[in-house]
Amino acid sequence: MALPASYNSNKSKRYPVLYLLDGDLNGELVYGALDRLHASKGAHEHIIVGVSSTDRLRDFAPTINQDPRGPVGAGGGADKLLDFMQKELMTTVNKQYRTNHHNVIAGHSIAGLFVIHTFHTRPNLFQAHMAFSPAVWWAARETAKATKQYVLSDDDVGTFLYMNIGSEGGEMRQVYDDLSQTILRNRSTDLALQLDTFDSEDHDFTMVAGLYRALKALHGYQSTLKL
């Protein structure tokens, strides 16, 4: 966990919370970017809570993969992790720290798929979602299909969604393009959406490439709210 620079000096201030999947890998990157955006553009400071896993496929993949093109039998634990986050982790954070109940979730690759799963299965749990190169090909596109159905429904979304893709090709790019265009064409008016493409960046670097644009767009969205 990382607290904002002003947390101890401003005892009356409450903060949004960014739940960062793979926080052990990306925590310093995100903290530094948020700190610079706050200093230069007045972006909201955030409490950052890292969520890490010893088995990313087990914990971040929403469904068990049966497609022989991937690791058969892997995955399926995302909802168990979400239950823990909702019922224990987020409750504890809100009790022990000065939060304003504006929650952001961010993840890359299979953790990005977790973010997309959260977006459509528990739309009120997080107020903003950032998915960097989400692995939407996983398990014969099950999460992508479910997300499209959600977007095509008449439900109000009322949240922020950032997604990006890099130079990935094949099924990964095909499924991502189909999903992103479905969201773009059919999104409700209360969904704040930003989509980015980085054709010259490898999959491993799409979070680095897109983080500034994602956080800048998040700042724009949060500026319309009373936080």
C-alpha positions in Angstrom: 0.0 0.0 0.0 1.1 3.5 -0.8 -0.4 6.7 0.8 -0.5 10.1 -0.9 2.2 12.6 0.0 -0.4 14.8 1.7 -2.1 12.0 3.7 -0.4 12.7 7.1 -0.4 16.5 6.8 -4.0 16.9 5.7 -6.0 15.1 8.3 -9.4 16.0 7.0 -8.9 15.0 3.4 -10.4 11.8 2.0 -8.9 10.1 -1.0 -10.0 7.8 -3.9 -8.4 4.3 -3.9 -6.7 2.7 -6.8 -6.6 -1.1 -6.5 -3.6 -2.1 -8.7 -3.4 -5.8 -9.8 0.2 -7.0 -9.9 1.0 -4.2 -7.5 4.4 -5.8 -6.7 5.4 -5.2 -10.4 3.7 -2.0 -11.2 3.4 -0.1 -7.9 6.3 2.3 -8.3 5.4 3.1 -11.9 1.8 4.0 -11.1 2.7 5.9 -7.9 5.2 8.0 -9.7 2.9 8.8 -12.6 0.0 9.8 -10.2 2.4 11.9 -8.2 3.6 13.8 -11.3 0.1 14.3 -12.6 -1.0 15.7 -9.2 1.9 18.1 -9.1 1.6 19.3 -12.7 -2.1 19.1 -13.5 -3.8 18.9 -10.2 -5.0 15.3 -10.6 -6.5 13.7 -7.5 -4.1 12.0 -5.2 -4.9 8.3 -4.6 -4.3 5.7 -2.0 -2.8 2.8 -3.9 -3.5 -0.8 -2.8 -1.5 -3.5 -4.6 -3.1 -6.8 -5.2 -0.6 -9.5 -6.1 -0.9 -13.3 -6.8 1.3 -16.3 -6.8 -0.8 -17.8 -9.5 -2.1 -15.2 -11.9 -4.1 -17.5 -14.2 -5.9 -19.0 -11.2 -6.7 -15.8 -9.5 -7.3 -13.3 -12.4 -8.9 -15.4 -15.1 -12.7 -15.4 -14.7 -13.4 -18.8 -16.3 -11.6 -22.2 -16.6 -10.0 -22.6 -20.0 -11.1 -25.6 -22.0 -9.6 -24.3 -25.3 -6.7 -26.6 -26.3 -4.8 -23.5 -27.7 -4.3 -22.4 -24.1 -3.5 -24.1 -20.7 -6.5 -26.4 -20.3 -8.0 -26.4 -16.8 -6.3 -23.1 -15.7 -8.2 -20.1 -14.4 -11.6 -19.7 -12.9 -10.7 -18.0 -9.6 -11.5 -14.4 -10.4 -14.9 -14.3 -8.6 -13.3 -15.8 -5.5 -10.7 -13.0 -5.5 -13.4 -10.4 -6.2 -15.4 -11.7 -3.2 -12.3 -11.3 -1.0 -11.7 -7.8 -2.3 -15.3 -6.7 -1.9 -16.0 -8.3 1.5 -12.7 -8.1 3.2 -10.0 -6.0 1.6 -12.0 -3.0 0.5 -14.0 -3.0 3.8 -10.7 -3.0 5.8 -9.2 -0.2 3.7 -12.3 1.9 4.1 -12.3 1.4 7.9 -8.6 2.0 8.5 -7.9 4.8 6.0 -9.6 8.1 4.9 -11.3 7.0 1.7 -14.0 8.7 -0.2 -15.5 5.5 -1.6 -14.4 6.2 -5.2 -12.6 3.1 -6.2 -10.4 2.5 -9.3 -9.1 -0.9 -10.5 -6.2 -1.4 -13.0 -4.6 -4.4 -14.5 -2.5 -5.6 -17.5 -2.9 -8.7 -19.7 -4.7 -11.5 -17.7 -5.2 -8.9 -14.9 -6.7 -6.6 -17.5 -9.2 -9.4 -18.3 -10.0 -9.4 -14.6 -10.7 -5.7 -14.9 -13.1 -6.3 -17.8 -14.8 -9.1 -15.9 -15.3 -6.8 -13.0 -16.7 -4.0 -15.3 -19.6 -6.1 -16.4 -20.3 -8.4 -13.4 -20.0 -6.0 -10.5 -20.5 -2.6 -12.2 -21.0 -0.7 -8.9 -18.0 -2.0 -7.1 -15.5 0.2 -8.9 -16.2 3.6 -10.4 -13.3 3.5 -12.8 -11.6 0.6 -14.7 -8.3 0.6 -16.6 -7.5 -2.5 -18.7 -4.1 -2.6 -20.5 -4.0 -5.2 -23.3 -6.6 -7.3 -21.6 -6.3 -11.0 -22.5 -9.8 -11.1 -24.1 -8.9 -14.2 -26.1 -9.0 -16.3 -22.9 -11.2 -19.4 -22.7 -12.7 -19.0 -26.2 -13.6 -15.4 -25.7 -16.1 -16.0 -22.9 -15.5 -12.8 -21.0 -15.4 -10.7 -24.2 -18.8 -12.2 -25.2 -20.3 -11.5 -21.8 -19.0 -8.0 -21.8 -20.6 -7.3 -25.2 -23.9 -8.6 -23.9 -23.7 -6.3 -20.9 -22.9 -3.3 -23.1 -25.7 -4.1 -25.5 -28.2 -4.2 -22.6 -30.2 -1.2 -21.5 -28.4 -0.9 -18.2 -26.9 2.5 -17.3 -23.1 2.0 -16.9 -22.1 5.2 -15.1 -18.4 4.6 -14.9 -15.0 5.2 -16.5 -13.4 2.6 -18.8 -9.9 2.8 -20.3 -8.6 0.0 -22.6 -5.6 -0.2 -24.9 -3.8 -2.7 -27.2 -0.3 -2.9 -28.6 1.2 -4.7 -31.5 -0.5 -8.0 -30.7 -2.0 -9.7 -33.7 -4.0 -12.8 -34.5 -7.0 -13.7 -32.3 -5.9 -11.4 -29.5 -6.2 -8.3 -31.8 -9.3 -9.6 -33.5 -11.2 -10.2 -30.3 -10.0 -6.9 -28.8 -11.0 -4.9 -31.8 -14.5 -6.5 -31.9 -15.0 -5.8 -28.2 -13.8 -2.3 -28.2 -15.8 -1.3 -31.3 -18.9 -2.9 -29.7 -18.4 -0.8 -26.6 -17.7 2.3 -28.6 -20.8 2.0 -30.8 -23.2 0.9 -28.1 -22.0 2.5 -24.9 -24.5 4.3 -22.7 -24.2 8.1 -22.5 -22.9 7.9 -18.9 -19.9 5.7 -19.7 -16.7 7.7 -20.0 -14.6 5.7 -22.4 -11.1 6.0 -23.8 -9.5 3.5 -26.2 -5.9 3.6 -27.3 -3.9 1.7 -29.8 -0.1 1.5 -29.7 0.9 -0.5 -32.8 4.6 0.0 -32.2 4.6 -1.3 -28.6 4.9 -4.9 -27.6 2.3 -6.5 -25.2 4.6 -6.2 -22.3 4.9 -2.5 -22.6 1.3 -1.4 -23.2 0.8 -0.4 -19.6 3.9 1.8 -19.7 2.8 3.3 -23.0 -0.7 3.9 -22.0 -0.5 4.8 -18.3 -0.2 8.6 -18.7 -3.1 8.7 -21.1 -5.2 6.5 -18.9 -4.5 8.5 -15.7 -5.0 11.8 -17.6 -8.4 10.6 -18.9 -9.2 9.4 -15.4 -8.4 12.9 -14.0 -10.8 14.4 -16.6 -13.5 12.0 -15.5 -13.0 12.6 -11.8 -13.0 16.3 -12.3 -16.7 16.0 -13.3 -17.5 14.4 -10.0 -17.7 15.7 -6.5 -14.9 13.8 -4.9 
